[in-house]
Amino acid sequence: MKLTQIRNATLLLEYAGTRFLIDPMLAEKEAWEGFPGTARSHLRNPRVALPLPLETLLDVDAILVTHTHRDHWDEAAVATIPKAMPIYTQNDSDATLIRSQGFSNVQPLADSNTLAGIGIHKTDGQHGSDAAYAIPEVAAFLGDACGLVFTHADEKTLYIAGDTIWVKPYEESLARWNPDVVVLNAGFAQVDDIGAIIMGKEDVLRTHRALPDAIVVASHMEAVNHCLLTRGELRTYVTQHGIQDSVVIPADGESCLF
């Protein structure tokens, strides 16, 4: 397995001979405004440029979209990705949206799927606290977001948790799949008056304690305005807790082999 951190939650995954692009945010640096009602909303997004050429990112067999927030599926992705590219979404609603943007080969994922001999299993999470989801307009903004587990006889099991905080479905997924590699969206994104809507450094430690033999990969950092946890802060934190050998904090464009 070769996993390349592109930018934010965008990942390039080479797994059992198949190449996947996950959650493509493909806009040029500072192409659009910050998310309103979030931390540092005066900053423009994306905060950083893409580290690899678009032609490299689009040289894939399929695209997986865990949800359609702008930092996972943006206007540049709509404009750039070939309309016949196979695209897999978390649900019918997201598939309908992407079809309406001109894409002809879009399928919602079932709970478990097989693609080119690879098991792709959809997991649940929660993109914010119970208090956040109790506010109708906030719940409508946050919506649903899935995680993904990849399995194959010749590969380690990979769990991409997606945009979630620490909730029971996440714990259950760790226990059920016992992944060798866990990708956490760990940038600690903050919504005003609501708090975190994805994981942070304490969740990295908690994941390690739940699965001490797994490697945790920190993603979704330093690329959009409301992600406050930096790679440097996380690096210091994991060193302080003595888990630096179990946590990978890749730079944009950096590849990891497992």
DRENLO-876466 format. One record per residue (C-alpha): residue number from 0; chain; x, y, z. Coordinates in nm, 2 decimals. Layout:
<recs>
k=NUM; c=A; X=X; Y=Y; Z=Z $
...
</recs>
This chain:
<recs>
k=0; c=A; X=0.00; Y=0.00; Z=0.00 $
k=1; c=A; X=0.12; Y=0.34; Z=-0.09 $
k=2; c=A; X=-0.06; Y=0.64; Z=0.07 $
k=3; c=A; X=0.02; Y=0.99; Z=-0.04 $
k=4; c=A; X=-0.10; Y=1.29; Z=0.16 $
k=5; c=A; X=-0.21; Y=1.55; Z=-0.11 $
k=6; c=A; X=-0.37; Y=1.83; Z=0.08 $
k=7; c=A; X=-0.64; Y=1.85; Z=0.35 $
k=8; c=A; X=-0.84; Y=1.52; Z=0.33 $
k=9; c=A; X=-0.73; Y=1.46; Z=-0.03 $
k=10; c=A; X=-0.54; Y=1.13; Z=-0.05 $
k=11; c=A; X=-0.39; Y=0.93; Z=-0.33 $
k=12; c=A; X=-0.40; Y=0.56; Z=-0.25 $
k=13; c=A; X=-0.24; Y=0.27; Z=-0.44 $
k=14; c=A; X=-0.38; Y=-0.04; Z=-0.29 $
k=15; c=A; X=-0.36; Y=-0.40; Z=-0.44 $
k=16; c=A; X=-0.29; Y=-0.27; Z=-0.78 $
k=17; c=A; X=-0.56; Y=-0.01; Z=-0.79 $
k=18; c=A; X=-0.52; Y=0.37; Z=-0.77 $
k=19; c=A; X=-0.78; Y=0.58; Z=-0.58 $
k=20; c=A; X=-0.81; Y=0.95; Z=-0.54 $
k=21; c=A; X=-1.00; Y=1.03; Z=-0.22 $
k=22; c=A; X=-1.19; Y=1.35; Z=-0.14 $
k=23; c=A; X=-1.05; Y=1.57; Z=-0.41 $
k=24; c=A; X=-1.01; Y=1.94; Z=-0.32 $
k=25; c=A; X=-0.83; Y=2.06; Z=-0.63 $
k=26; c=A; X=-0.86; Y=2.44; Z=-0.63 $
k=27; c=A; X=-0.56; Y=2.67; Z=-0.65 $
k=28; c=A; X=-0.43; Y=2.83; Z=-0.33 $
k=29; c=A; X=-0.67; Y=3.09; Z=-0.18 $
k=30; c=A; X=-0.93; Y=3.04; Z=-0.46 $
k=31; c=A; X=-1.23; Y=3.08; Z=-0.23 $
k=32; c=A; X=-1.33; Y=3.25; Z=0.09 $
k=33; c=A; X=-1.30; Y=3.09; Z=0.44 $
k=34; c=A; X=-1.59; Y=2.90; Z=0.58 $
k=35; c=A; X=-1.83; Y=3.15; Z=0.74 $
k=36; c=A; X=-1.91; Y=3.09; Z=1.11 $
k=37; c=A; X=-1.58; Y=2.90; Z=1.17 $
k=38; c=A; X=-1.24; Y=2.98; Z=1.32 $
k=39; c=A; X=-1.03; Y=3.22; Z=1.12 $
k=40; c=A; X=-1.29; Y=3.27; Z=0.86 $
k=41; c=A; X=-1.11; Y=3.57; Z=0.72 $
k=42; c=A; X=-0.84; Y=3.34; Z=0.58 $
k=43; c=A; X=-0.90; Y=3.22; Z=0.22 $
k=44; c=A; X=-0.90; Y=2.85; Z=0.12 $
k=45; c=A; X=-0.72; Y=2.64; Z=0.03 $
k=46; c=A; X=-0.44; Y=2.77; Z=0.26 $
k=47; c=A; X=-0.17; Y=2.59; Z=0.05 $
k=48; c=A; X=-0.11; Y=2.49; Z=-0.31 $
k=49; c=A; X=-0.14; Y=2.14; Z=-0.45 $
k=50; c=A; X=0.19; Y=1.96; Z=-0.41 $
k=51; c=A; X=0.15; Y=1.75; Z=-0.73 $
k=52; c=A; X=0.03; Y=1.82; Z=-1.08 $
k=53; c=A; X=-0.33; Y=1.76; Z=-1.16 $
k=54; c=A; X=-0.25; Y=1.51; Z=-1.42 $
k=55; c=A; X=-0.08; Y=1.29; Z=-1.16 $
k=56; c=A; X=-0.38; Y=1.32; Z=-0.93 $
k=57; c=A; X=-0.62; Y=1.23; Z=-1.20 $
k=58; c=A; X=-0.43; Y=0.93; Z=-1.32 $
k=59; c=A; X=-0.64; Y=0.70; Z=-1.11 $
k=60; c=A; X=-0.89; Y=0.41; Z=-1.15 $
k=61; c=A; X=-1.16; Y=0.56; Z=-0.94 $
k=62; c=A; X=-1.25; Y=0.85; Z=-0.70 $
k=63; c=A; X=-1.41; Y=0.81; Z=-0.36 $
k=64; c=A; X=-1.60; Y=1.10; Z=-0.20 $
k=65; c=A; X=-1.67; Y=1.06; Z=0.17 $
k=66; c=A; X=-1.90; Y=1.37; Z=0.16 $
k=67; c=A; X=-1.94; Y=1.68; Z=-0.05 $
k=68; c=A; X=-1.83; Y=1.96; Z=0.17 $
k=69; c=A; X=-1.63; Y=2.20; Z=-0.03 $
k=70; c=A; X=-1.30; Y=2.10; Z=0.12 $
k=71; c=A; X=-1.36; Y=1.74; Z=0.00 $
k=72; c=A; X=-1.53; Y=1.80; Z=-0.33 $
k=73; c=A; X=-1.49; Y=2.15; Z=-0.47 $
k=74; c=A; X=-1.56; Y=2.34; Z=-0.79 $
k=75; c=A; X=-1.22; Y=2.27; Z=-0.93 $
k=76; c=A; X=-1.28; Y=1.90; Z=-0.89 $
k=77; c=A; X=-1.61; Y=1.93; Z=-1.08 $
k=78; c=A; X=-1.44; Y=2.13; Z=-1.35 $
k=79; c=A; X=-1.12; Y=1.91; Z=-1.38 $
k=80; c=A; X=-1.22; Y=1.55; Z=-1.32 $
k=81; c=A; X=-1.32; Y=1.36; Z=-1.65 $
k=82; c=A; X=-1.70; Y=1.33; Z=-1.66 $
k=83; c=A; X=-1.67; Y=0.95; Z=-1.72 $
k=84; c=A; X=-1.44; Y=0.88; Z=-1.42 $
k=85; c=A; X=-1.59; Y=0.62; Z=-1.19 $
k=86; c=A; X=-1.69; Y=0.80; Z=-0.87 $
k=87; c=A; X=-1.82; Y=0.64; Z=-0.55 $
k=88; c=A; X=-2.01; Y=0.83; Z=-0.29 $
k=89; c=A; X=-2.14; Y=0.77; Z=0.06 $
k=90; c=A; X=-2.51; Y=0.78; Z=-0.03 $
k=91; c=A; X=-2.77; Y=0.84; Z=-0.29 $
k=92; c=A; X=-2.80; Y=1.21; Z=-0.21 $
k=93; c=A; X=-2.43; Y=1.28; Z=-0.28 $
k=94; c=A; X=-2.45; Y=1.06; Z=-0.60 $
k=95; c=A; X=-2.74; Y=1.26; Z=-0.72 $
k=96; c=A; X=-2.56; Y=1.59; Z=-0.66 $
k=97; c=A; X=-2.25; Y=1.47; Z=-0.85 $
k=98; c=A; X=-2.45; Y=1.34; Z=-1.14 $
k=99; c=A; X=-2.62; Y=1.67; Z=-1.16 $
k=100; c=A; X=-2.27; Y=1.82; Z=-1.22 $
k=101; c=A; X=-2.24; Y=1.62; Z=-1.54 $
k=102; c=A; X=-2.07; Y=1.30; Z=-1.42 $
k=103; c=A; X=-2.20; Y=0.98; Z=-1.58 $
k=104; c=A; X=-2.04; Y=0.70; Z=-1.38 $
k=105; c=A; X=-2.14; Y=0.77; Z=-1.02 $
k=106; c=A; X=-2.25; Y=0.50; Z=-0.77 $
k=107; c=A; X=-2.33; Y=0.52; Z=-0.40 $
k=108; c=A; X=-2.15; Y=0.27; Z=-0.19 $
k=109; c=A; X=-2.32; Y=-0.01; Z=-0.01 $
k=110; c=A; X=-2.21; Y=-0.10; Z=0.34 $
k=111; c=A; X=-1.96; Y=-0.35; Z=0.18 $
k=112; c=A; X=-1.84; Y=-0.34; Z=-0.17 $
k=113; c=A; X=-1.58; Y=-0.52; Z=-0.39 $
k=114; c=A; X=-1.39; Y=-0.33; Z=-0.65 $
k=115; c=A; X=-1.11; Y=-0.50; Z=-0.85 $
k=116; c=A; X=-1.09; Y=-0.76; Z=-0.57 $
k=117; c=A; X=-1.06; Y=-0.50; Z=-0.30 $
k=118; c=A; X=-1.31; Y=-0.49; Z=-0.01 $
k=119; c=A; X=-1.43; Y=-0.13; Z=0.05 $
k=120; c=A; X=-1.64; Y=-0.10; Z=0.36 $
k=121; c=A; X=-1.83; Y=0.21; Z=0.46 $
k=122; c=A; X=-1.82; Y=0.31; Z=0.82 $
k=123; c=A; X=-2.02; Y=0.56; Z=1.02 $
k=124; c=A; X=-1.90; Y=0.87; Z=1.21 $
k=125; c=A; X=-2.04; Y=1.20; Z=1.33 $
k=126; c=A; X=-1.92; Y=1.53; Z=1.19 $
k=127; c=A; X=-1.96; Y=1.72; Z=1.52 $
k=128; c=A; X=-2.10; Y=1.69; Z=1.87 $
k=129; c=A; X=-2.45; Y=1.60; Z=1.97 $
k=130; c=A; X=-2.50; Y=1.96; Z=2.07 $
k=131; c=A; X=-2.41; Y=2.07; Z=1.72 $
k=132; c=A; X=-2.66; Y=1.83; Z=1.56 $
k=133; c=A; X=-2.93; Y=1.95; Z=1.80 $
k=134; c=A; X=-2.93; Y=2.29; Z=1.61 $
k=135; c=A; X=-3.12; Y=2.23; Z=1.28 $
k=136; c=A; X=-2.92; Y=2.48; Z=1.07 $
k=137; c=A; X=-2.59; Y=2.34; Z=1.20 $
k=138; c=A; X=-2.70; Y=1.98; Z=1.15 $
k=139; c=A; X=-2.80; Y=2.07; Z=0.79 $
k=140; c=A; X=-2.46; Y=2.22; Z=0.73 $
k=141; c=A; X=-2.26; Y=1.93; Z=0.88 $
k=142; c=A; X=-2.47; Y=1.65; Z=0.72 $
k=143; c=A; X=-2.34; Y=1.30; Z=0.70 $
k=144; c=A; X=-1.98; Y=1.19; Z=0.63 $
k=145; c=A; X=-1.86; Y=0.83; Z=0.60 $
k=146; c=A; X=-1.53; Y=0.65; Z=0.67 $
k=147; c=A; X=-1.38; Y=0.38; Z=0.45 $
k=148; c=A; X=-1.21; Y=0.05; Z=0.53 $
k=149; c=A; X=-1.00; Y=-0.12; Z=0.27 $
k=150; c=A; X=-0.92; Y=-0.49; Z=0.28 $
k=151; c=A; X=-0.73; Y=-0.73; Z=0.06 $
k=152; c=A; X=-0.55; Y=-1.06; Z=0.12 $
k=153; c=A; X=-0.22; Y=-0.91; Z=0.01 $
k=154; c=A; X=-0.25; Y=-0.58; Z=0.19 $
k=155; c=A; X=-0.27; Y=-0.44; Z=0.54 $
k=156; c=A; X=-0.61; Y=-0.33; Z=0.64 $
k=157; c=A; X=-0.66; Y=0.05; Z=0.61 $
k=158; c=A; X=-0.92; Y=0.26; Z=0.79 $
k=159; c=A; X=-0.98; Y=0.61; Z=0.67 $
k=160; c=A; X=-1.20; Y=0.75; Z=0.94 $
k=161; c=A; X=-1.32; Y=1.05; Z=0.75 $
k=162; c=A; X=-1.47; Y=1.37; Z=0.90 $
k=163; c=A; X=-1.58; Y=1.25; Z=1.25 $
k=164; c=A; X=-1.52; Y=1.32; Z=1.61 $
k=165; c=A; X=-1.47; Y=1.04; Z=1.86 $
k=166; c=A; X=-1.80; Y=0.87; Z=1.88 $
k=167; c=A; X=-1.92; Y=0.51; Z=1.94 $
k=168; c=A; X=-1.94; Y=0.42; Z=1.57 $
k=169; c=A; X=-1.57; Y=0.51; Z=1.54 $
k=170; c=A; X=-1.48; Y=0.29; Z=1.84 $
k=171; c=A; X=-1.69; Y=0.01; Z=1.70 $
k=172; c=A; X=-1.51; Y=0.04; Z=1.36 $
k=173; c=A; X=-1.17; Y=0.01; Z=1.53 $
k=174; c=A; X=-1.28; Y=-0.30; Z=1.72 $
k=175; c=A; X=-1.45; Y=-0.46; Z=1.42 $
k=176; c=A; X=-1.19; Y=-0.41; Z=1.16 $
k=177; c=A; X=-0.87; Y=-0.40; Z=1.37 $
k=178; c=A; X=-0.70; Y=-0.20; Z=1.11 $
k=179; c=A; X=-0.32; Y=-0.19; Z=1.06 $
k=180; c=A; X=-0.33; Y=0.17; Z=0.95 $
k=181; c=A; X=-0.57; Y=0.44; Z=1.06 $
k=182; c=A; X=-0.59; Y=0.77; Z=0.88 $
k=183; c=A; X=-0.74; Y=1.04; Z=1.11 $
k=184; c=A; X=-0.87; Y=1.38; Z=0.99 $
k=185; c=A; X=-0.69; Y=1.54; Z=1.28 $
k=186; c=A; X=-0.68; Y=1.91; Z=1.21 $
k=187; c=A; X=-0.93; Y=1.99; Z=1.50 $
k=188; c=A; X=-1.15; Y=2.20; Z=1.28 $
k=189; c=A; X=-1.36; Y=2.45; Z=1.48 $
k=190; c=A; X=-1.71; Y=2.59; Z=1.42 $
k=191; c=A; X=-1.80; Y=2.91; Z=1.62 $
k=192; c=A; X=-1.99; Y=2.83; Z=1.94 $
k=193; c=A; X=-2.00; Y=2.46; Z=1.86 $
k=194; c=A; X=-1.64; Y=2.34; Z=1.89 $
k=195; c=A; X=-1.46; Y=2.07; Z=1.71 $
k=196; c=A; X=-1.61; Y=1.89; Z=1.41 $
k=197; c=A; X=-1.32; Y=1.65; Z=1.34 $
k=198; c=A; X=-1.06; Y=1.49; Z=1.56 $
k=199; c=A; X=-0.76; Y=1.65; Z=1.73 $
k=200; c=A; X=-0.44; Y=1.55; Z=1.90 $
k=201; c=A; X=-0.60; Y=1.38; Z=2.20 $
k=202; c=A; X=-0.79; Y=1.16; Z=1.96 $
k=203; c=A; X=-0.46; Y=1.05; Z=1.80 $
k=204; c=A; X=-0.34; Y=0.94; Z=2.15 $
k=205; c=A; X=-0.67; Y=0.77; Z=2.22 $
k=206; c=A; X=-0.67; Y=0.58; Z=1.89 $
k=207; c=A; X=-0.31; Y=0.46; Z=1.97 $
k=208; c=A; X=-0.42; Y=0.34; Z=2.31 $
k=209; c=A; X=-0.72; Y=0.16; Z=2.15 $
k=210; c=A; X=-0.50; Y=-0.01; Z=1.89 $
k=211; c=A; X=-0.14; Y=0.01; Z=2.00 $
k=212; c=A; X=-0.01; Y=-0.20; Z=1.71 $
k=213; c=A; X=-0.16; Y=0.02; Z=1.45 $
k=214; c=A; X=0.00; Y=0.31; Z=1.27 $
k=215; c=A; X=-0.19; Y=0.63; Z=1.29 $
k=216; c=A; X=-0.16; Y=0.87; Z=1.00 $
k=217; c=A; X=-0.26; Y=1.24; Z=1.06 $
k=218; c=A; X=-0.44; Y=1.40; Z=0.77 $
k=219; c=A; X=-0.67; Y=1.71; Z=0.71 $
k=220; c=A; X=-0.42; Y=1.96; Z=0.86 $
k=221; c=A; X=-0.30; Y=2.31; Z=0.77 $
k=222; c=A; X=-0.50; Y=2.35; Z=0.45 $
k=223; c=A; X=-0.83; Y=2.51; Z=0.54 $
k=224; c=A; X=-0.90; Y=2.81; Z=0.76 $
k=225; c=A; X=-1.08; Y=2.64; Z=1.05 $
k=226; c=A; X=-0.82; Y=2.36; Z=1.11 $
k=227; c=A; X=-0.63; Y=2.48; Z=1.41 $
k=228; c=A; X=-0.40; Y=2.19; Z=1.50 $
k=229; c=A; X=-0.06; Y=2.22; Z=1.33 $
k=230; c=A; X=0.17; Y=1.94; Z=1.23 $
k=231; c=A; X=0.44; Y=2.09; Z=1.46 $
k=232; c=A; X=0.20; Y=2.09; Z=1.76 $
k=233; c=A; X=0.10; Y=1.74; Z=1.70 $
k=234; c=A; X=0.46; Y=1.63; Z=1.65 $
k=235; c=A; X=0.54; Y=1.78; Z=1.99 $
k=236; c=A; X=0.24; Y=1.61; Z=2.15 $
k=237; c=A; X=0.31; Y=1.26; Z=2.03 $
k=238; c=A; X=0.67; Y=1.29; Z=2.13 $
k=239; c=A; X=0.57; Y=1.40; Z=2.48 $
k=240; c=A; X=0.35; Y=1.09; Z=2.51 $
k=241; c=A; X=0.61; Y=0.86; Z=2.37 $
k=242; c=A; X=0.41; Y=0.74; Z=2.07 $
k=243; c=A; X=0.61; Y=0.91; Z=1.79 $
k=244; c=A; X=0.70; Y=0.57; Z=1.64 $
k=245; c=A; X=0.33; Y=0.49; Z=1.60 $
k=246; c=A; X=0.22; Y=0.82; Z=1.44 $
k=247; c=A; X=0.30; Y=0.94; Z=1.10 $
k=248; c=A; X=0.24; Y=1.31; Z=1.02 $
k=249; c=A; X=0.30; Y=1.34; Z=0.65 $
k=250; c=A; X=0.37; Y=1.67; Z=0.47 $
k=251; c=A; X=0.16; Y=1.75; Z=0.17 $
k=252; c=A; X=0.30; Y=1.55; Z=-0.12 $
k=253; c=A; X=0.46; Y=1.29; Z=0.11 $
k=254; c=A; X=0.41; Y=0.92; Z=0.04 $
k=255; c=A; X=0.40; Y=0.65; Z=0.30 $
k=256; c=A; X=0.45; Y=0.28; Z=0.23 $
k=257; c=A; X=0.29; Y=0.01; Z=0.45 $
</recs>
